[in-house]
Amino acid sequence: MFVLMIIVFVIGYACIALEHKLKIDKAATALMLGALMWILFVIGKESILNDPSIENASWQKYCTTHPEGDPHDSDFMNAFVFEEESLLHLGETSETLFFLLGAMTIVAIIDKHNGFSIITDRITTRSKRKLLWMLSLLTFFMSAVLDNLTTTIVMVTLLNKLVADRHLRWTYAGMIILAANAGGAWSPIGDVTTIMLWIGGYITAAKVVAMLIVPSLISMIIPLVVLGFSLKGELETPKTSEVLSSDSDSRLKGFCLYWGIGSLLMVPVLKTVLHLPPYMGMILMLGIFWLITDLVHHHNGDHRENSVAKVLTGVDVPTILFFLGILSAVAALQTSGHLAAMSSWLDETCNKNTYGIGLTIGILSSIVDNVPLVAGSMGMYELGASPDLVLDGTFWQLLAYAAGTGGSILIIGSAAGVAAMGLEKIEFVWYLKHISWLALIGYFAGALCFWLMHSAFA
C-alpha cells in the first residue's frame, strides 16, 4: 500500500498537468487525489505504521505520549490518523485557505470597481523594448503586493490591448510570467508557497524581503536584458486608444485600489506588531473593506448591484478547492512517512547540501506544482533541526526563492504560467523553445546572488 500511494499520487499529478488535454478541471482531480491518499493510508495503516523500515516520527511520538495504547490495535491507529493527524493538518490547511480566500476577495473587489485601470491606463509607450521593461517591472512589484496569479491575469489582459501580433504578445506574456513569479517569491503575500512558509512560522516578513528581493530581481533582470536585444522598433498603433474602459466613478476606483492594496499591506504589519496570525489579519482587513464599500454603495443607492456579496460569486473557488485537495494529499504523504523517505533520498543524493536540495526542489517545481513541493518540504524537514533549518534559516529562504522562481522554467510550473497559457493559448513547446532557457539562466543567476548575499551577511 505504501508503494500504491506513490503510484496514485503520480497518476493524479499527471492528470493535473494534462488538465487541458483531458478536459478535466484540476480542482476535481486534486480533491479526489486528496481523499484517495487518506483512504489508501487508512486501508494499509497496519503495514505502513508498523514497518520498521519506514521512518515516521509523528507515529512514534504518538505512541510515546500514549503508552496505554497498543500500536497494533486498529482503533488506536485510527485515533492517530483521524483524531490527531488529520485534524492537525486540516487546521494548518484551513489557515492557508482562509488567507487566500480573503486575499482573492479583496482583489476581486478592486477589480469589480475597475481599480486596476488606474495603473494600466498610464502605460502609453509604443517602443517594444521600453514596453517590455515597463510591463516586467510593473508586474514584479504588483505581484509582491497582490499575488502572481492575479497580477498575471491583469497584465495579460492589458497586453491584449497593447500588442496585436500574436507571437510578440506571447513573448511579452512569457516575460510577465517570469516577472510575476520572481515578484511573488520575495514577498510574504506574493506567492502561495511564500504564504505557506510565512504562515507556518518558517520565515518572517522582514527577513524574507531583505534577503530575497535582490536575488528575485536578478532572476528577472537577466532574462529581461537578454530578451530586450531581440526587440527593436515600435509597436503598431492599437485599434483603440483606450486601454481599459470603465463606467465607475474615478474617485471610487481610486479609493478601492488604494484601500485594497493598503489592506493587503496591513496583514504583515499586524503579524509583526500584534503577532496576529496572517489569516486572521486578512479576514479582519477584508471585513473592514467589506463594511466600508457596502456603506459607500448604500449611500449611492447601488448597494445590491455592487455589494461584496455579489463580488464573492466571482471569486475563483476552484483554485481554493485545488489547494485543499493538494494540501490534503501531501498531508497524507507526510503522515504515512513518504516525505521522510524523500527527505532521506534528497539528503543522500545532494550529500545534505542545503543549496543542492533547495535548487533541486525549485527545478522540480517546474514539473510538479510548487504548492505540494513546499508543503512536502515543510513536512520533510523539521523546523530548528539544524542551523539552516531554524526560523529564517538558509534553507527556508532558499526554498521560498527556488519554489517561486523555478516554476517559470516550464509554463505549467506555476499558477501564473497556467493562467497566461489559458488566456493567450500559448503553446507548451513554444514556451519551452523561447522562454524556458531564459527562465533557467535567471533562476541560477538569482541563486548565485542569494549565495553571495548569505556568504557576505552570515
C-alpha positions as a LaTeX table, in Angstrom:
\begin{tabular}{lrrr}
\hline
Residue & $x$ (\AA) & $y$ (\AA) & $z$ (\AA) \\
\hline
Met1 & 0.00 & 0.00 & 0.00 \\
Phe2 & 2.97 & 2.30 & 0.67 \\
Val3 & 4.07 & 1.98 & $-2.97$ \\
Leu4 & 0.49 & 2.18 & $-4.25$ \\
Met5 & 0.09 & 5.58 & $-2.58$ \\
Ile6 & 3.07 & 6.86 & $-4.58$ \\
Ile7 & 1.64 & 5.44 & $-7.82$ \\
Val8 & $-1.77$ & 7.05 & $-7.23$ \\
Phe9 & $-0.09$ & 10.35 & $-6.35$ \\
Val10 & 1.96 & 10.32 & $-9.58$ \\
Ile11 & $-1.11$ & 9.45 & $-11.67$ \\
Gly12 & $-3.08$ & 12.23 & $-10.01$ \\
Tyr13 & $-0.36$ & 14.74 & $-10.79$ \\
Ala14 & $-0.14$ & 13.58 & $-14.37$ \\
Cys15 & $-3.88$ & 14.28 & $-14.70$ \\
Ile16 & $-3.40$ & 17.74 & $-13.19$ \\
Ala17 & $-0.53$ & 18.52 & $-15.58$ \\
Leu18 & $-2.59$ & 17.29 & $-18.54$ \\
Glu19 & $-5.70$ & 19.20 & $-17.48$ \\
His20 & $-6.16$ & 20.90 & $-20.86$ \\
Lys21 & $-5.69$ & 17.67 & $-22.80$ \\
Leu22 & $-8.00$ & 15.59 & $-20.62$ \\
Lys23 & $-10.60$ & 18.38 & $-20.28$ \\
Ile24 & $-10.87$ & 17.64 & $-16.56$ \\
Asp25 & $-10.57$ & 20.55 & $-14.15$ \\
Lys26 & $-7.51$ & 20.16 & $-11.92$ \\
Ala27 & $-9.61$ & 21.03 & $-8.85$ \\
Ala28 & $-11.71$ & 17.90 & $-9.34$ \\
Thr29 & $-8.59$ & 15.76 & $-9.73$ \\
Ala30 & $-6.94$ & 17.33 & $-6.68$ \\
Leu31 & $-10.00$ & 16.79 & $-4.47$ \\
Met32 & $-10.22$ & 13.12 & $-5.48$ \\
Leu33 & $-6.48$ & 12.71 & $-5.01$ \\
Gly34 & $-6.58$ & 14.26 & $-1.54$ \\
Ala35 & $-9.35$ & 11.91 & $-0.41$ \\
Leu36 & $-7.88$ & 8.81 & $-2.09$ \\
Met37 & $-4.49$ & 9.28 & $-0.42$ \\
Trp38 & $-6.08$ & 9.22 & 3.03 \\
Ile39 & $-8.31$ & 6.26 & 2.10 \\
Leu40 & $-5.32$ & 4.22 & 0.90 \\
Phe41 & $-3.41$ & 5.17 & 4.03 \\
Val42 & $-6.25$ & 4.03 & 6.29 \\
Ile43 & $-6.62$ & 0.74 & 4.40 \\
Gly44 & $-2.91$ & $-0.03$ & 4.68 \\
Lys45 & $-2.22$ & 1.61 & 8.05 \\
Glu46 & $-1.20$ & $-1.64$ & 9.78 \\
Ser47 & 1.55 & $-2.42$ & 7.28 \\
Ile48 & 2.68 & 1.21 & 6.91 \\
Leu49 & 2.77 & 2.43 & 10.52 \\
Asn50 & 4.46 & $-0.67$ & 11.94 \\
Asp51 & 7.01 & $-1.20$ & 9.19 \\
Pro52 & 10.44 & $-0.68$ & 10.84 \\
Ser53 & 11.95 & 0.39 & 7.51 \\
Ile54 & 9.59 & 3.38 & 7.25 \\
Glu55 & 10.60 & 6.38 & 9.35 \\
Asn56 & 7.54 & 8.01 & 10.92 \\
Ala57 & 8.36 & 10.48 & 13.68 \\
Ser58 & 4.75 & 11.56 & 14.29 \\
Trp59 & 3.57 & 7.95 & 14.82 \\
Gln60 & 6.49 & 7.21 & 17.15 \\
Lys61 & 5.77 & 10.38 & 19.13 \\
Tyr62 & 2.07 & 9.47 & 19.37 \\
Cys63 & 2.90 & 6.01 & 20.69 \\
Thr64 & 5.30 & 7.52 & 23.24 \\
Thr65 & 2.74 & 10.06 & 24.51 \\
His66 & 0.01 & 7.37 & 24.66 \\
Pro67 & 1.76 & 4.42 & 26.36 \\
Glu68 & $-1.56$ & 2.88 & 27.31 \\
Gly69 & $-2.40$ & 2.18 & 23.67 \\
Asp70 & $-1.49$ & $-0.87$ & 21.60 \\
Pro71 & 0.44 & 0.16 & 18.44 \\
His72 & $-1.01$ & $-2.87$ & 16.63 \\
Asp73 & $-4.61$ & $-2.13$ & 17.58 \\
Ser74 & $-6.76$ & $-0.84$ & 14.70 \\
Asp75 & $-8.74$ & 1.60 & 16.88 \\
Phe76 & $-5.53$ & 3.05 & 18.30 \\
Met77 & $-4.19$ & 3.61 & 14.79 \\
Asn78 & $-7.49$ & 5.16 & 13.67 \\
Ala79 & $-7.30$ & 7.58 & 16.59 \\
Phe80 & $-3.81$ & 8.60 & 15.44 \\
Val81 & $-4.91$ & 9.09 & 11.84 \\
Phe82 & $-8.25$ & 10.84 & 12.36 \\
Glu83 & $-8.18$ & 12.43 & 15.82 \\
Glu84 & $-4.55$ & 13.52 & 15.77 \\
Glu85 & $-3.02$ & 13.93 & 12.31 \\
Ser86 & $-5.99$ & 14.69 & 10.04 \\
Leu87 & $-7.32$ & 17.40 & 12.38 \\
Leu88 & $-3.84$ & 18.88 & 12.78 \\
His89 & $-3.32$ & 19.10 & 9.03 \\
Leu90 & $-6.86$ & 20.37 & 8.47 \\
Gly91 & $-6.16$ & 23.26 & 10.82 \\
Glu92 & $-2.90$ & 24.13 & 9.03 \\
Thr93 & $-4.57$ & 23.85 & 5.62 \\
Ser94 & $-7.52$ & 25.97 & 6.71 \\
Glu95 & $-5.21$ & 28.83 & 7.73 \\
Thr96 & $-3.78$ & 28.94 & 4.21 \\
Leu97 & $-7.16$ & 28.60 & 2.51 \\
Phe98 & $-8.86$ & 31.33 & 4.55 \\
Phe99 & $-5.90$ & 33.63 & 3.90 \\
Leu100 & $-6.15$ & 33.00 & 0.16 \\
Leu101 & $-9.93$ & 33.41 & 0.16 \\
Gly102 & $-9.64$ & 36.77 & 1.92 \\
Ala103 & $-6.88$ & 37.99 & $-0.40$ \\
Met104 & $-8.73$ & 36.87 & $-3.53$ \\
Thr105 & $-11.90$ & 38.62 & $-2.35$ \\
Ile106 & $-10.09$ & 41.91 & $-1.74$ \\
Val107 & $-8.54$ & 41.69 & $-5.22$ \\
Ala108 & $-11.95$ & 40.85 & $-6.71$ \\
Ile109 & $-13.46$ & 43.96 & $-5.06$ \\
Ile110 & $-10.74$ & 46.14 & $-6.60$ \\
Asp111 & $-11.29$ & 44.52 & $-9.98$ \\
Lys112 & $-15.07$ & 44.89 & $-9.74$ \\
His113 & $-14.61$ & 48.64 & $-9.40$ \\
Asn114 & $-12.03$ & 48.72 & $-12.20$ \\
Gly115 & $-9.39$ & 49.97 & $-9.78$ \\
Phe116 & $-6.54$ & 48.34 & $-11.69$ \\
Ser117 & $-7.25$ & 50.57 & $-14.69$ \\
Ile118 & $-5.67$ & 53.44 & $-12.76$ \\
Ile119 & $-2.35$ & 51.65 & $-13.16$ \\
Thr120 & $-2.80$ & 50.18 & $-16.61$ \\
Asp121 & $-4.15$ & 53.33 & $-18.26$ \\
Arg122 & $-0.84$ & 55.08 & $-17.59$ \\
Ile123 & 1.07 & 52.81 & $-19.99$ \\
Thr124 & 1.19 & 54.63 & $-23.31$ \\
Thr125 & 4.64 & 53.86 & $-24.78$ \\
Arg126 & 4.89 & 52.25 & $-28.24$ \\
Ser127 & 8.57 & 51.21 & $-28.01$ \\
Lys128 & 8.81 & 47.41 & $-27.93$ \\
Arg129 & 11.83 & 47.34 & $-25.64$ \\
Lys130 & 10.58 & 50.07 & $-23.32$ \\
Leu131 & 7.19 & 48.40 & $-23.06$ \\
Leu132 & 8.89 & 45.11 & $-22.13$ \\
Trp133 & 10.77 & 46.78 & $-19.27$ \\
Met134 & 7.71 & 48.69 & $-18.08$ \\
Leu135 & 5.46 & 45.64 & $-18.05$ \\
Ser136 & 8.10 & 43.46 & $-16.36$ \\
Leu137 & 8.94 & 45.92 & $-13.60$ \\
Leu138 & 5.29 & 46.75 & $-13.00$ \\
Thr139 & 4.45 & 43.04 & $-12.85$ \\
Phe140 & 7.37 & 42.38 & $-10.47$ \\
Phe141 & 6.19 & 44.90 & $-7.87$ \\
Met142 & 2.46 & 44.35 & $-8.36$ \\
Ser143 & 2.97 & 40.62 & $-7.81$ \\
Ala144 & 4.65 & 41.27 & $-4.49$ \\
Val145 & 1.66 & 43.26 & $-3.22$ \\
Leu146 & $-1.15$ & 41.25 & $-4.79$ \\
Asp147 & $-0.16$ & 37.75 & $-5.93$ \\
Asn148 & 1.43 & 36.33 & $-9.05$ \\
Leu149 & $-1.78$ & 34.78 & $-10.36$ \\
Thr150 & $-3.88$ & 37.95 & $-10.09$ \\
Thr151 & $-1.09$ & 40.14 & $-11.42$ \\
Thr152 & $-0.60$ & 37.88 & $-14.44$ \\
Ile153 & $-4.29$ & 37.99 & $-15.29$ \\
Val154 & $-4.34$ & 41.81 & $-15.05$ \\
Met155 & $-1.15$ & 42.27 & $-17.10$ \\
Val156 & $-2.04$ & 39.74 & $-19.81$ \\
Thr157 & $-5.45$ & 41.40 & $-20.16$ \\
Leu158 & $-3.68$ & 44.71 & $-20.64$ \\
Leu159 & $-1.30$ & 43.10 & $-23.13$ \\
Asn160 & $-4.22$ & 42.20 & $-25.37$ \\
Lys161 & $-4.97$ & 45.91 & $-25.73$ \\
Leu162 & $-1.38$ & 46.91 & $-26.44$ \\
Val163 & 0.12 & 44.25 & $-28.75$ \\
Ala164 & $-1.60$ & 42.97 & $-31.88$ \\
Asp165 & 0.95 & 40.41 & $-33.13$ \\
Arg166 & 0.24 & 37.01 & $-31.58$ \\
His167 & 3.78 & 35.66 & $-31.17$ \\
Leu168 & 5.11 & 39.01 & $-29.99$ \\
Arg169 & 2.33 & 39.03 & $-27.41$ \\
Trp170 & 3.43 & 35.53 & $-26.33$ \\
Thr171 & 6.96 & 36.86 & $-25.81$ \\
Tyr172 & 5.67 & 39.63 & $-23.56$ \\
Ala173 & 3.43 & 37.15 & $-21.75$ \\
Gly174 & 6.39 & 34.85 & $-21.15$ \\
Met175 & 8.31 & 37.69 & $-19.53$ \\
Ile176 & 5.25 & 38.59 & $-17.47$ \\
Ile177 & 5.22 & 35.01 & $-16.11$ \\
Leu178 & 8.89 & 35.29 & $-15.11$ \\
Ala179 & 8.36 & 38.71 & $-13.52$ \\
Ala180 & 5.21 & 37.65 & $-11.65$ \\
Asn181 & 6.86 & 34.57 & $-10.16$ \\
Ala182 & 10.02 & 36.50 & $-9.27$ \\
Gly183 & 7.98 & 39.27 & $-7.67$ \\
Gly184 & 5.94 & 36.82 & $-5.65$ \\
Ala185 & 8.99 & 34.97 & $-4.30$ \\
Trp186 & 10.37 & 37.80 & $-2.13$ \\
Ser187 & 7.08 & 38.98 & $-0.63$ \\
Pro188 & 5.30 & 37.17 & 2.24 \\
Ile189 & 1.97 & 37.74 & 0.45 \\
Gly190 & 3.12 & 37.48 & $-3.17$ \\
Asp191 & 3.03 & 33.72 & $-3.77$ \\
Val192 & 1.11 & 30.83 & $-2.24$ \\
Thr193 & 4.32 & 28.99 & $-1.35$ \\
Thr194 & 5.79 & 32.02 & 0.42 \\
Ile195 & 2.45 & 32.50 & 2.20 \\
Met196 & 2.63 & 28.88 & 3.38 \\
Leu197 & 6.16 & 29.31 & 4.75 \\
Trp198 & 5.25 & 32.60 & 6.41 \\
Ile199 & 2.00 & 31.36 & 7.96 \\
Gly200 & 3.76 & 28.17 & 9.06 \\
Gly201 & 6.34 & 30.18 & 11.03 \\
Tyr202 & 9.34 & 29.20 & 8.91 \\
Ile203 & 10.19 & 32.71 & 7.69 \\
Thr204 & 9.46 & 36.26 & 8.85 \\
Ala205 & 8.21 & 39.03 & 6.58 \\
Ala206 & 11.09 & 41.46 & 7.16 \\
Lys207 & 13.82 & 38.88 & 6.66 \\
Val208 & 12.41 & 37.29 & 3.52 \\
Val209 & 12.05 & 40.71 & 1.89 \\
Ala210 & 15.57 & 41.76 & 2.87 \\
Met211 & 17.26 & 38.56 & 1.67 \\
Leu212 & 15.20 & 37.69 & $-1.42$ \\
Ile213 & 14.30 & 40.94 & $-3.16$ \\
Val214 & 17.71 & 41.29 & $-4.84$ \\
Pro215 & 18.05 & 37.61 & $-5.97$ \\
Ser216 & 14.47 & 37.70 & $-7.24$ \\
Leu217 & 15.14 & 40.92 & $-9.13$ \\
Ile218 & 18.29 & 39.40 & $-10.65$ \\
Ser219 & 16.33 & 36.31 & $-11.77$ \\
Met220 & 14.06 & 38.66 & $-13.75$ \\
Ile221 & 16.64 & 41.23 & $-14.93$ \\
Ile222 & 18.96 & 38.71 & $-16.62$ \\
Pro223 & 16.23 & 37.26 & $-18.93$ \\
Leu224 & 14.87 & 40.78 & $-19.43$ \\
Val225 & 18.21 & 42.10 & $-20.68$ \\
Val226 & 18.75 & 39.12 & $-22.99$ \\
Leu227 & 15.23 & 39.26 & $-24.39$ \\
Gly228 & 15.45 & 43.03 & $-24.84$ \\
Phe229 & 18.13 & 42.65 & $-27.52$ \\
Ser230 & 15.69 & 40.84 & $-29.80$ \\
Leu231 & 13.02 & 43.55 & $-29.56$ \\
Lys232 & 13.53 & 46.64 & $-31.70$ \\
Gly233 & 11.30 & 49.27 & $-33.23$ \\
Glu234 & 7.82 & 50.42 & $-32.41$ \\
Leu235 & 4.53 & 48.65 & $-31.94$ \\
Glu236 & 1.70 & 49.19 & $-34.38$ \\
Thr237 & $-0.85$ & 51.76 & $-33.28$ \\
Pro238 & $-3.57$ & 49.92 & $-31.33$ \\
Lys239 & $-7.05$ & 49.77 & $-32.77$ \\
Thr240 & $-8.35$ & 51.78 & $-29.84$ \\
Ser241 & $-6.54$ & 54.35 & $-27.80$ \\
Glu242 & $-8.43$ & 53.32 & $-24.70$ \\
Val243 & $-6.68$ & 50.52 & $-22.87$ \\
Leu244 & $-9.39$ & 49.77 & $-20.39$ \\
Ser245 & $-12.82$ & 51.35 & $-20.25$ \\
Ser246 & $-14.80$ & 51.92 & $-17.11$ \\
Asp247 & $-18.14$ & 53.33 & $-16.14$ \\
Ser248 & $-17.15$ & 53.52 & $-12.48$ \\
Asp249 & $-16.61$ & 56.82 & $-10.76$ \\
Ser250 & $-12.90$ & 57.69 & $-10.86$ \\
Arg251 & $-12.77$ & 58.58 & $-7.17$ \\
Leu252 & $-14.39$ & 55.28 & $-6.22$ \\
Lys253 & $-11.90$ & 53.40 & $-8.42$ \\
Gly254 & $-9.02$ & 55.15 & $-6.69$ \\
Phe255 & $-10.49$ & 54.52 & $-3.26$ \\
Cys256 & $-10.91$ & 50.79 & $-3.91$ \\
Leu257 & $-7.43$ & 50.40 & $-5.40$ \\
Tyr258 & $-5.55$ & 52.22 & $-2.64$ \\
Trp259 & $-7.64$ & 50.91 & 0.23 \\
Gly260 & $-7.49$ & 47.35 & $-1.13$ \\
Ile261 & $-3.72$ & 47.40 & $-1.57$ \\
Gly262 & $-3.38$ & 49.06 & 1.82 \\
Ser263 & $-5.47$ & 46.27 & 3.36 \\
Leu264 & $-3.15$ & 43.64 & 1.90 \\
Leu265 & $-0.08$ & 45.51 & 3.12 \\
Met266 & $-1.52$ & 45.76 & 6.64 \\
Val267 & $-1.52$ & 41.97 & 7.06 \\
Pro268 & 2.27 & 41.59 & 7.54 \\
Val269 & 2.22 & 44.72 & 9.72 \\
Leu270 & $-0.39$ & 43.15 & 12.02 \\
Lys271 & 1.64 & 39.94 & 12.06 \\
Thr272 & 4.80 & 41.79 & 13.09 \\
Val273 & 3.29 & 44.23 & 15.59 \\
Leu274 & 0.49 & 42.20 & 17.20 \\
His275 & 1.72 & 38.67 & 16.30 \\
Leu276 & $-1.71$ & 38.17 & 14.75 \\
Pro277 & $-1.90$ & 35.04 & 12.56 \\
Pro278 & $-1.84$ & 36.14 & 8.89 \\
Tyr279 & $-5.21$ & 34.57 & 8.09 \\
Met280 & $-6.81$ & 36.46 & 10.98 \\
Gly281 & $-5.26$ & 39.73 & 9.84 \\
Met282 & $-6.53$ & 39.07 & 6.33 \\
Ile283 & $-10.12$ & 38.38 & 7.38 \\
Leu284 & $-10.03$ & 41.45 & 9.64 \\
Met285 & $-8.95$ & 43.69 & 6.75 \\
Leu286 & $-11.49$ & 42.06 & 4.44 \\
Gly287 & $-14.25$ & 42.70 & 6.97 \\
Ile288 & $-13.30$ & 46.39 & 7.24 \\
Phe289 & $-13.03$ & 46.76 & 3.45 \\
Trp290 & $-16.38$ & 45.00 & 3.02 \\
Leu291 & $-18.08$ & 47.25 & 5.59 \\
Ile292 & $-16.76$ & 50.46 & 4.02 \\
Thr293 & $-17.63$ & 49.53 & 0.42 \\
Asp294 & $-21.14$ & 48.46 & 1.45 \\
Leu295 & $-21.67$ & 51.79 & 3.23 \\
Val296 & $-20.43$ & 53.71 & 0.18 \\
His297 & $-22.72$ & 51.82 & $-2.20$ \\
His298 & $-25.68$ & 52.06 & 0.16 \\
His299 & $-25.17$ & 55.83 & 0.21 \\
Asn300 & $-25.03$ & 55.86 & $-3.62$ \\
Gly301 & $-28.14$ & 53.72 & $-3.93$ \\
Asp302 & $-26.46$ & 50.85 & $-5.83$ \\
His303 & $-25.79$ & 48.51 & $-2.91$ \\
Arg304 & $-27.32$ & 45.39 & $-4.42$ \\
Glu305 & $-25.55$ & 45.69 & $-7.77$ \\
Asn306 & $-22.06$ & 46.33 & $-6.36$ \\
Ser307 & $-22.16$ & 44.58 & $-2.99$ \\
Val308 & $-19.26$ & 42.43 & $-1.86$ \\
Ala309 & $-21.67$ & 39.53 & $-1.51$ \\
Lys310 & $-22.16$ & 39.67 & $-5.27$ \\
Val311 & $-18.41$ & 40.02 & $-5.83$ \\
Leu312 & $-17.88$ & 36.81 & $-3.87$ \\
Thr313 & $-19.77$ & 34.85 & $-6.53$ \\
Gly314 & $-16.93$ & 35.67 & $-8.92$ \\
Val315 & $-14.09$ & 34.57 & $-6.61$ \\
Asp316 & $-12.05$ & 31.70 & $-8.05$ \\
Val317 & $-13.39$ & 28.95 & $-5.76$ \\
Pro318 & $-11.95$ & 26.09 & $-7.90$ \\
Thr319 & $-8.46$ & 27.38 & $-7.11$ \\
Ile320 & $-9.25$ & 27.25 & $-3.37$ \\
Leu321 & $-10.56$ & 23.69 & $-3.75$ \\
Phe322 & $-7.49$ & 22.75 & $-5.79$ \\
Phe323 & $-5.22$ & 23.80 & $-2.93$ \\
Leu324 & $-7.45$ & 21.96 & $-0.45$ \\
Gly325 & $-7.07$ & 18.72 & $-2.41$ \\
Ile326 & $-3.34$ & 19.14 & $-2.96$ \\
Leu327 & $-2.54$ & 20.02 & 0.64 \\
Ser328 & $-4.68$ & 17.10 & 1.85 \\
Ala329 & $-2.79$ & 14.69 & $-0.41$ \\
Val330 & 0.56 & 15.99 & 0.81 \\
Ala331 & $-0.62$ & 15.73 & 4.42 \\
Ala332 & $-1.39$ & 12.05 & 3.85 \\
Leu333 & 2.09 & 11.51 & 2.41 \\
Gln334 & 3.62 & 13.26 & 5.41 \\
Thr335 & 1.62 & 11.25 & 7.95 \\
Ser336 & 2.40 & 7.94 & 6.22 \\
Gly337 & 6.16 & 8.59 & 6.15 \\
His338 & 6.63 & 9.16 & 2.41 \\
Leu339 & 8.06 & 12.63 & 2.86 \\
Ala340 & 10.60 & 11.44 & 5.42 \\
Ala341 & 11.74 & 8.84 & 2.88 \\
Met342 & 12.03 & 11.52 & 0.19 \\
Ser343 & 13.97 & 13.72 & 2.59 \\
Ser344 & 16.47 & 10.93 & 3.17 \\
Trp345 & 16.80 & 10.40 & $-0.59$ \\
Leu346 & 17.43 & 14.10 & $-1.21$ \\
Asp347 & 19.96 & 14.27 & 1.61 \\
Glu348 & 21.82 & 11.29 & 0.23 \\
Thr349 & 21.65 & 12.44 & $-3.40$ \\
Cys350 & 22.72 & 16.01 & $-2.63$ \\
Asn351 & 25.12 & 14.98 & 0.15 \\
Lys352 & 23.00 & 17.00 & 2.62 \\
Asn353 & 23.94 & 20.20 & 0.82 \\
Thr354 & 21.35 & 22.90 & 1.56 \\
Tyr355 & 21.77 & 24.62 & $-1.79$ \\
Gly356 & 21.69 & 21.36 & $-3.72$ \\
Ile357 & 18.45 & 20.28 & $-2.05$ \\
Gly358 & 16.80 & 23.70 & $-2.34$ \\
Leu359 & 17.69 & 24.21 & $-6.01$ \\
Thr360 & 16.61 & 20.65 & $-6.87$ \\
Ile361 & 13.20 & 21.32 & $-5.31$ \\
Gly362 & 13.00 & 24.54 & $-7.33$ \\
Ile363 & 13.66 & 22.75 & $-10.61$ \\
Leu364 & 11.14 & 20.06 & $-9.69$ \\
Ser365 & 8.58 & 22.84 & $-9.14$ \\
Ser366 & 8.62 & 23.48 & $-12.89$ \\
Ile367 & 7.27 & 19.96 & $-13.42$ \\
Val368 & 5.22 & 19.41 & $-10.28$ \\
Asp369 & 3.12 & 22.19 & $-8.76$ \\
Asn370 & 5.19 & 24.19 & $-6.27$ \\
Val371 & 2.43 & 24.11 & $-3.63$ \\
Pro372 & 2.78 & 20.38 & $-2.80$ \\
Leu373 & 6.56 & 20.58 & $-3.10$ \\
Val374 & 6.79 & 23.32 & $-0.50$ \\
Ala375 & 4.17 & 21.62 & 1.66 \\
Gly376 & 6.17 & 18.43 & 1.33 \\
Ser377 & 9.42 & 20.16 & 2.26 \\
Met378 & 7.78 & 21.63 & 5.33 \\
Gly379 & 6.87 & 18.08 & 6.30 \\
Met380 & 10.22 & 16.56 & 5.33 \\
Tyr381 & 12.43 & 18.89 & 7.33 \\
Glu382 & 11.79 & 19.77 & 10.96 \\
Leu383 & 11.98 & 23.44 & 11.93 \\
Gly384 & 15.10 & 24.02 & 14.02 \\
Ala385 & 16.64 & 20.60 & 13.32 \\
Ser386 & 19.86 & 22.24 & 12.07 \\
Pro387 & 21.31 & 25.78 & 11.77 \\
Asp388 & 19.99 & 26.01 & 8.19 \\
Leu389 & 16.50 & 24.94 & 9.31 \\
Val390 & 15.88 & 27.47 & 12.09 \\
Leu391 & 13.43 & 30.36 & 11.69 \\
Asp392 & 14.64 & 32.40 & 8.70 \\
Gly393 & 17.30 & 29.77 & 8.10 \\
Thr394 & 19.11 & 29.48 & 4.78 \\
Phe395 & 17.06 & 26.50 & 3.62 \\
Trp396 & 13.64 & 28.10 & 4.15 \\
Gln397 & 14.66 & 31.34 & 2.43 \\
Leu398 & 16.21 & 29.41 & $-0.47$ \\
Leu399 & 13.07 & 27.28 & $-0.69$ \\
Ala400 & 10.89 & 30.40 & $-0.97$ \\
Tyr401 & 13.10 & 31.72 & $-3.78$ \\
Ala402 & 13.54 & 28.41 & $-5.62$ \\
Ala403 & 9.92 & 27.26 & $-5.49$ \\
Gly404 & 8.72 & 30.68 & $-6.60$ \\
Thr405 & 11.10 & 31.34 & $-9.49$ \\
Gly406 & 11.73 & 27.72 & $-10.51$ \\
Gly407 & 8.11 & 27.36 & $-11.59$ \\
Ser408 & 8.84 & 29.71 & $-14.51$ \\
Ile409 & 11.10 & 27.16 & $-16.25$ \\
Leu410 & 8.05 & 25.42 & $-17.72$ \\
Ile411 & 4.74 & 27.13 & $-18.43$ \\
Ile412 & 2.81 & 24.53 & $-16.42$ \\
Gly413 & 5.10 & 25.01 & $-13.41$ \\
Ser414 & 3.20 & 27.90 & $-11.83$ \\
Ala415 & $-0.27$ & 29.33 & $-11.46$ \\
Ala416 & 0.89 & 32.41 & $-13.37$ \\
Gly417 & 2.06 & 30.26 & $-16.27$ \\
Val418 & $-1.13$ & 28.23 & $-16.40$ \\
Ala419 & $-3.21$ & 31.43 & $-16.32$ \\
Ala420 & $-1.24$ & 33.02 & $-19.16$ \\
Met421 & $-1.37$ & 29.78 & $-21.11$ \\
Gly422 & $-5.15$ & 29.73 & $-20.84$ \\
Leu423 & $-5.66$ & 33.42 & $-21.61$ \\
Glu424 & $-3.28$ & 33.63 & $-24.56$ \\
Lys425 & $-3.42$ & 29.98 & $-25.75$ \\
Ile426 & 0.38 & 29.81 & $-25.51$ \\
Glu427 & 1.75 & 26.50 & $-26.76$ \\
Phe428 & 3.82 & 24.41 & $-24.35$ \\
Val429 & 6.53 & 23.69 & $-26.93$ \\
Trp430 & 6.77 & 27.37 & $-27.99$ \\
Tyr431 & 7.36 & 28.40 & $-24.38$ \\
Leu432 & 9.93 & 25.62 & $-23.98$ \\
Lys433 & 11.90 & 26.88 & $-27.00$ \\
His434 & 11.70 & 30.62 & $-26.41$ \\
Ile435 & 11.27 & 31.27 & $-22.67$ \\
Ser436 & 12.38 & 28.23 & $-20.65$ \\
Trp437 & 16.12 & 28.72 & $-21.22$ \\
Leu438 & 15.80 & 32.37 & $-20.19$ \\
Ala439 & 14.00 & 31.36 & $-17.01$ \\
Leu440 & 16.68 & 28.78 & $-16.28$ \\
Ile441 & 19.62 & 31.18 & $-16.53$ \\
Gly442 & 17.72 & 33.74 & $-14.48$ \\
Tyr443 & 16.98 & 31.06 & $-11.86$ \\
Phe444 & 20.63 & 30.14 & $-11.39$ \\
Ala445 & 21.77 & 33.79 & $-11.56$ \\
Gly446 & 19.40 & 34.66 & $-8.71$ \\
Ala447 & 20.54 & 31.60 & $-6.74$ \\
Leu448 & 24.17 & 32.71 & $-7.15$ \\
Cys449 & 23.22 & 36.17 & $-5.89$ \\
Phe450 & 21.45 & 34.57 & $-2.91$ \\
Trp451 & 24.59 & 32.56 & $-2.08$ \\
Leu452 & 26.81 & 35.63 & $-2.31$ \\
Met453 & 24.48 & 37.64 & $-0.03$ \\
His454 & 24.35 & 34.86 & 2.55 \\
Ser455 & 28.11 & 34.48 & 2.43 \\
Ala456 & 28.52 & 38.21 & 2.98 \\
Phe457 & 25.96 & 38.58 & 5.79 \\
Ala458 & 26.38 & 35.24 & 7.54 \\
\hline
\end{tabular}
